[in-house]
Amino acid sequence: MAEETAKRPHKSLIRRYLITGLIAWVPVGVTLFFIRFFAEYLGGLVNLLPLAWQPKTLIGHDIPGLSALLGISIVLMVLFITGFIASNVLGRYLLGLGDELLEHIPLVRSIYSTVKQISDTMFSNKGKSFRKVVLIRYPQKDTWSLAFQTSDTLGELNAKVPGHNMISVYVPTTPNPTSGFLLMVPPGDVIELEMSVDEAFKMIISLGVIVPPFPRPVSGKTTPGLARVKREP
C-alpha cells in the first residue's frame, strides 16, 4: 500500500511532463505542417516556367527549398505587377475589360462576381465587414456568442421589416471559423467589444482557451500577448 502511494506522485509528475511537452510541440507541429503544405504548393508554381528556366535545368540538380522560394517570389511579383498596373488609368481600363468579359460567361459569371464583391468588401479600406467584434444572444436567450458585424445596410431586408433597422452578423463555429451562420439582428441586441478581429479569431480557434486581455491598455497600444484562461485546479 505504501509503495503504491509512493508511485502516485511519480505517475502524476510524468503525466504533467508529457502534457506540458505536448502543449509545447503541438503549435510547432501544426505551424510546420502548414508551412510545408504551402511550400510544396508554391514550389509547384515553378513548373509553370519554361523547362529551360526551371532551377533543375539551370543548376543541374535540385536544391531543397529553392522551388518554394522561387514560388513565393513569383506570387509576390505577380501581385506587385498587378497592383502597379491596376493603380493607373490604363490598368483600370484593362481590368474593367477583363471583368466585363468574365461577366458574360454564364457559369463563371456567378462565381467570379460573388468572389470579387466579397474580396472588394473585405480587403478595401472603405469596407466595413469584419471590422467589429460583437456579442449577441445566440443560440438561446441566456447564452452569448462571438460574432463579426458584416454589414449595416441591408437594403430590401430592412425595407420589408418596418421599424427594425437590422444589421447582419456572422457567427463562426469553433474550432473552424470558416463555417458559421449569417444572422440579421437589431443593433440594440448587439454588444460591441473592444477586442480586435485577430484576437477574436484566436479565441474561437482555441475553443476559448486564449482570451484577449481586459481592461485594454490605457495607452491605446495593443498588447501583443494574450491572457490565457486560468483553469480551476
C-alpha positions as a Markdown table, in Angstrom:
| # | Residue | x | y | z |
|---|---|---|---|---|
| 1 | Met | 0.0 | 0.0 | 0.0 |
| 2 | Ala | 2.8 | 2.4 | 0.9 |
| 3 | Glu | 4.6 | 1.5 | -2.4 |
| 4 | Glu | 1.5 | 2.4 | -4.4 |
| 5 | Thr | 1.1 | 5.7 | -2.6 |
| 6 | Ala | 4.8 | 6.5 | -3.3 |
| 7 | Lys | 4.4 | 5.7 | -7.0 |
| 8 | Arg | 1.4 | 8.0 | -7.5 |
| 9 | Pro | 3.4 | 11.3 | -7.3 |
| 10 | His | 5.8 | 9.9 | -9.9 |
| 11 | Lys | 3.0 | 9.0 | -12.2 |
| 12 | Ser | 1.4 | 12.4 | -11.7 |
| 13 | Leu | 4.8 | 14.1 | -12.5 |
| 14 | Ile | 5.3 | 12.0 | -15.6 |
| 15 | Arg | 1.8 | 12.8 | -16.8 |
| 16 | Arg | 2.3 | 16.5 | -16.2 |
| 17 | Tyr | 5.6 | 16.5 | -18.1 |
| 18 | Leu | 4.0 | 14.7 | -21.1 |
| 19 | Ile | 1.1 | 17.1 | -21.2 |
| 20 | Thr | 3.5 | 20.1 | -20.9 |
| 21 | Gly | 5.6 | 18.7 | -23.8 |
| 22 | Leu | 2.5 | 18.1 | -25.9 |
| 23 | Ile | 1.4 | 21.7 | -25.3 |
| 24 | Ala | 4.8 | 22.9 | -26.3 |
| 25 | Trp | 5.1 | 20.8 | -29.5 |
| 26 | Val | 1.5 | 20.9 | -30.9 |
| 27 | Pro | 1.8 | 24.6 | -32.0 |
| 28 | Val | 5.2 | 24.0 | -33.6 |
| 29 | Gly | 4.0 | 20.8 | -35.4 |
| 30 | Val | 0.9 | 22.5 | -36.8 |
| 31 | Thr | 2.9 | 25.5 | -37.9 |
| 32 | Leu | 5.5 | 23.3 | -39.6 |
| 33 | Phe | 2.7 | 21.3 | -41.3 |
| 34 | Phe | 1.1 | 24.4 | -42.8 |
| 35 | Ile | 4.5 | 25.8 | -43.8 |
| 36 | Arg | 5.4 | 22.6 | -45.6 |
| 37 | Phe | 1.9 | 22.5 | -47.3 |
| 38 | Phe | 2.2 | 26.0 | -48.7 |
| 39 | Ala | 5.9 | 25.5 | -49.5 |
| 40 | Glu | 5.0 | 22.4 | -51.6 |
| 41 | Tyr | 2.1 | 24.2 | -53.3 |
| 42 | Leu | 4.2 | 27.3 | -54.1 |
| 43 | Gly | 7.1 | 25.1 | -55.2 |
| 44 | Gly | 4.8 | 23.6 | -57.8 |
| 45 | Leu | 4.4 | 27.0 | -59.4 |
| 46 | Val | 7.9 | 26.7 | -60.7 |
| 47 | Asn | 6.6 | 24.0 | -63.1 |
| 48 | Leu | 4.7 | 26.8 | -64.9 |
| 49 | Leu | 8.0 | 28.3 | -66.1 |
| 50 | Pro | 9.6 | 27.1 | -69.3 |
| 51 | Leu | 11.7 | 24.0 | -68.9 |
| 52 | Ala | 14.9 | 25.9 | -69.7 |
| 53 | Trp | 14.2 | 28.4 | -66.9 |
| 54 | Gln | 13.5 | 25.9 | -64.2 |
| 55 | Pro | 16.1 | 25.6 | -61.4 |
| 56 | Lys | 16.8 | 21.9 | -62.0 |
| 57 | Thr | 17.7 | 22.7 | -65.7 |
| 58 | Leu | 19.8 | 25.8 | -64.8 |
| 59 | Ile | 21.7 | 24.3 | -61.9 |
| 60 | Gly | 21.7 | 20.7 | -62.8 |
| 61 | His | 20.3 | 19.3 | -59.6 |
| 62 | Asp | 17.5 | 20.0 | -57.0 |
| 63 | Ile | 18.2 | 22.4 | -54.1 |
| 64 | Pro | 15.8 | 21.8 | -51.1 |
| 65 | Gly | 13.6 | 24.9 | -50.6 |
| 66 | Leu | 14.7 | 26.6 | -53.8 |
| 67 | Ser | 11.5 | 25.8 | -55.7 |
| 68 | Ala | 9.3 | 27.1 | -52.8 |
| 69 | Leu | 11.4 | 30.3 | -52.6 |
| 70 | Leu | 11.0 | 30.9 | -56.3 |
| 71 | Gly | 7.3 | 30.1 | -56.0 |
| 72 | Ile | 6.9 | 32.8 | -53.3 |
| 73 | Ser | 8.9 | 35.2 | -55.4 |
| 74 | Ile | 6.6 | 34.5 | -58.4 |
| 75 | Val | 3.5 | 35.1 | -56.3 |
| 76 | Leu | 4.8 | 38.4 | -54.9 |
| 77 | Met | 6.0 | 39.6 | -58.2 |
| 78 | Val | 2.6 | 38.9 | -59.9 |
| 79 | Leu | 0.8 | 40.7 | -57.0 |
| 80 | Phe | 3.1 | 43.7 | -57.2 |
| 81 | Ile | 2.9 | 44.0 | -61.0 |
| 82 | Thr | -0.9 | 43.6 | -61.0 |
| 83 | Gly | -1.2 | 46.2 | -58.2 |
| 84 | Phe | 1.0 | 48.6 | -60.1 |
| 85 | Ile | -0.9 | 48.1 | -63.4 |
| 86 | Ala | -4.3 | 48.5 | -61.6 |
| 87 | Ser | -3.2 | 51.8 | -60.0 |
| 88 | Asn | -3.2 | 53.7 | -63.3 |
| 89 | Val | -5.9 | 54.6 | -65.7 |
| 90 | Leu | -4.9 | 52.2 | -68.4 |
| 91 | Gly | -4.6 | 49.3 | -66.0 |
| 92 | Arg | -8.0 | 50.0 | -64.5 |
| 93 | Tyr | -9.4 | 50.1 | -68.1 |
| 94 | Leu | -7.9 | 46.8 | -68.9 |
| 95 | Leu | -9.1 | 45.2 | -65.7 |
| 96 | Gly | -12.6 | 46.6 | -66.5 |
| 97 | Leu | -12.5 | 44.9 | -69.8 |
| 98 | Gly | -11.5 | 41.6 | -68.1 |
| 99 | Asp | -14.3 | 42.0 | -65.6 |
| 100 | Glu | -16.8 | 42.6 | -68.4 |
| 101 | Leu | -15.6 | 39.6 | -70.3 |
| 102 | Leu | -15.9 | 37.3 | -67.3 |
| 103 | Glu | -19.4 | 38.7 | -66.5 |
| 104 | His | -20.6 | 37.4 | -69.9 |
| 105 | Ile | -19.6 | 33.8 | -69.2 |
| 106 | Pro | -22.6 | 32.0 | -67.7 |
| 107 | Leu | -21.0 | 29.6 | -65.2 |
| 108 | Val | -18.0 | 31.8 | -64.4 |
| 109 | Arg | -20.1 | 34.9 | -64.0 |
| 110 | Ser | -21.9 | 33.9 | -60.8 |
| 111 | Ile | -18.7 | 32.6 | -59.1 |
| 112 | Tyr | -16.5 | 35.5 | -60.2 |
| 113 | Ser | -18.9 | 38.3 | -59.4 |
| 114 | Thr | -19.6 | 36.9 | -55.9 |
| 115 | Val | -15.9 | 36.3 | -55.0 |
| 116 | Lys | -15.0 | 39.8 | -56.4 |
| 117 | Gln | -17.7 | 41.5 | -54.4 |
| 118 | Ile | -16.6 | 39.7 | -51.2 |
| 119 | Ser | -12.9 | 40.4 | -51.8 |
| 120 | Asp | -13.5 | 44.1 | -52.6 |
| 121 | Thr | -15.6 | 44.5 | -49.4 |
| 122 | Met | -13.2 | 42.7 | -47.1 |
| 123 | Phe | -9.9 | 44.0 | -48.4 |
| 124 | Ser | -10.9 | 47.5 | -49.4 |
| 125 | Asn | -10.2 | 50.3 | -46.9 |
| 126 | Lys | -13.7 | 51.5 | -47.3 |
| 127 | Gly | -15.3 | 48.2 | -46.4 |
| 128 | Lys | -16.9 | 47.8 | -43.0 |
| 129 | Ser | -17.1 | 44.0 | -43.0 |
| 130 | Phe | -15.3 | 42.1 | -40.2 |
| 131 | Arg | -14.2 | 45.4 | -38.7 |
| 132 | Lys | -16.1 | 44.9 | -35.4 |
| 133 | Val | -16.3 | 42.1 | -33.0 |
| 134 | Val | -19.7 | 41.8 | -31.3 |
| 135 | Leu | -21.5 | 39.8 | -28.7 |
| 136 | Ile | -25.0 | 38.5 | -29.4 |
| 137 | Arg | -27.6 | 36.3 | -27.7 |
| 138 | Tyr | -27.3 | 33.0 | -29.7 |
| 139 | Pro | -28.5 | 30.3 | -30.0 |
| 140 | Gln | -30.6 | 30.8 | -26.9 |
| 141 | Lys | -31.8 | 33.8 | -24.9 |
| 142 | Asp | -29.5 | 33.1 | -21.9 |
| 143 | Thr | -26.4 | 32.2 | -24.0 |
| 144 | Trp | -23.9 | 34.5 | -25.8 |
| 145 | Ser | -21.8 | 34.0 | -28.9 |
| 146 | Leu | -19.0 | 35.9 | -30.5 |
| 147 | Ala | -19.8 | 37.4 | -33.9 |
| 148 | Phe | -18.5 | 39.7 | -36.6 |
| 149 | Gln | -20.5 | 42.6 | -38.0 |
| 150 | Thr | -20.5 | 42.2 | -41.8 |
| 151 | Ser | -22.9 | 44.9 | -42.9 |
| 152 | Asp | -25.1 | 47.7 | -41.5 |
| 153 | Thr | -27.0 | 48.3 | -44.8 |
| 154 | Leu | -29.4 | 45.5 | -45.6 |
| 155 | Gly | -31.5 | 47.3 | -48.2 |
| 156 | Glu | -34.6 | 45.3 | -49.0 |
| 157 | Leu | -34.4 | 43.3 | -45.8 |
| 158 | Asn | -34.8 | 46.5 | -43.7 |
| 159 | Ala | -37.4 | 47.9 | -46.0 |
| 160 | Lys | -39.6 | 44.8 | -45.7 |
| 161 | Val | -39.4 | 44.8 | -41.9 |
| 162 | Pro | -40.6 | 48.3 | -40.9 |
| 163 | Gly | -39.3 | 49.6 | -37.6 |
| 164 | His | -36.3 | 47.2 | -37.4 |
| 165 | Asn | -33.1 | 48.7 | -38.8 |
| 166 | Met | -31.3 | 45.4 | -38.7 |
| 167 | Ile | -27.6 | 44.7 | -39.2 |
| 168 | Ser | -26.0 | 41.4 | -40.4 |
| 169 | Val | -23.6 | 39.5 | -38.3 |
| 170 | Tyr | -21.6 | 36.3 | -38.9 |
| 171 | Val | -21.4 | 33.8 | -36.1 |
| 172 | Pro | -18.4 | 31.4 | -36.7 |
| 173 | Thr | -18.2 | 27.9 | -35.5 |
| 174 | Thr | -15.3 | 26.6 | -33.4 |
| 175 | Pro | -12.6 | 25.5 | -34.0 |
| 176 | Asn | -13.2 | 26.1 | -37.7 |
| 177 | Pro | -14.3 | 29.7 | -38.2 |
| 178 | Thr | -14.7 | 29.3 | -41.9 |
| 179 | Ser | -18.2 | 27.9 | -41.4 |
| 180 | Gly | -20.9 | 29.6 | -39.4 |
| 181 | Phe | -24.3 | 31.3 | -39.5 |
| 182 | Leu | -25.5 | 34.6 | -41.0 |
| 183 | Leu | -27.9 | 36.4 | -38.7 |
| 184 | Met | -29.9 | 39.6 | -39.0 |
| 185 | Val | -30.3 | 41.3 | -35.7 |
| 186 | Pro | -31.4 | 44.7 | -34.4 |
| 187 | Pro | -28.4 | 46.9 | -33.4 |
| 188 | Gly | -29.8 | 47.2 | -29.9 |
| 189 | Asp | -29.3 | 43.4 | -29.4 |
| 190 | Val | -25.6 | 43.7 | -30.2 |
| 191 | Ile | -22.8 | 44.5 | -27.7 |
| 192 | Glu | -19.7 | 45.8 | -29.4 |
| 193 | Leu | -16.5 | 44.5 | -28.0 |
| 194 | Glu | -13.0 | 46.2 | -27.8 |
| 195 | Met | -11.1 | 43.1 | -28.9 |
| 196 | Ser | -9.6 | 43.0 | -32.4 |
| 197 | Val | -10.7 | 40.7 | -35.1 |
| 198 | Asp | -7.4 | 38.8 | -34.8 |
| 199 | Glu | -7.9 | 38.3 | -31.1 |
| 200 | Ala | -11.5 | 37.1 | -31.6 |
| 201 | Phe | -10.3 | 34.5 | -34.2 |
| 202 | Lys | -7.7 | 33.3 | -31.8 |
| 203 | Met | -10.3 | 32.9 | -29.1 |
| 204 | Ile | -12.6 | 31.0 | -31.4 |
| 205 | Ile | -9.9 | 28.7 | -32.8 |
| 206 | Ser | -8.5 | 27.9 | -29.3 |
| 207 | Leu | -12.0 | 26.9 | -28.0 |
| 208 | Gly | -12.0 | 29.8 | -25.6 |
| 209 | Val | -8.7 | 28.9 | -24.0 |
| 210 | Ile | -6.9 | 32.1 | -25.3 |
| 211 | Val | -8.7 | 35.2 | -24.1 |
| 212 | Pro | -7.7 | 38.8 | -25.0 |
| 213 | Pro | -6.5 | 40.9 | -22.1 |
| 214 | Phe | -9.0 | 43.2 | -20.4 |
| 215 | Pro | -9.1 | 46.0 | -19.5 |
| 216 | Arg | -7.3 | 47.3 | -22.6 |
| 217 | Pro | -4.0 | 49.1 | -22.1 |
| 218 | Val | -4.6 | 52.8 | -21.2 |
| 219 | Ser | -2.0 | 54.0 | -23.7 |
| 220 | Gly | -4.2 | 52.6 | -26.5 |
| 221 | Lys | -1.5 | 50.3 | -27.8 |
| 222 | Thr | -2.5 | 46.7 | -28.5 |
| 223 | Thr | -0.8 | 44.3 | -26.1 |
| 224 | Pro | 1.0 | 41.6 | -28.2 |
| 225 | Gly | 0.4 | 38.8 | -25.7 |
| 226 | Leu | -2.9 | 37.3 | -24.9 |
| 227 | Ala | -4.1 | 36.3 | -21.5 |
| 228 | Arg | -4.5 | 32.6 | -21.1 |
| 229 | Val | -7.6 | 31.4 | -19.2 |
| 230 | Lys | -6.8 | 30.2 | -15.7 |
| 231 | Arg | -8.2 | 26.7 | -15.2 |
| 232 | Glu | -9.7 | 25.7 | -11.9 |
| 233 | Pro | -7.4 | 23.3 | -10.0 |
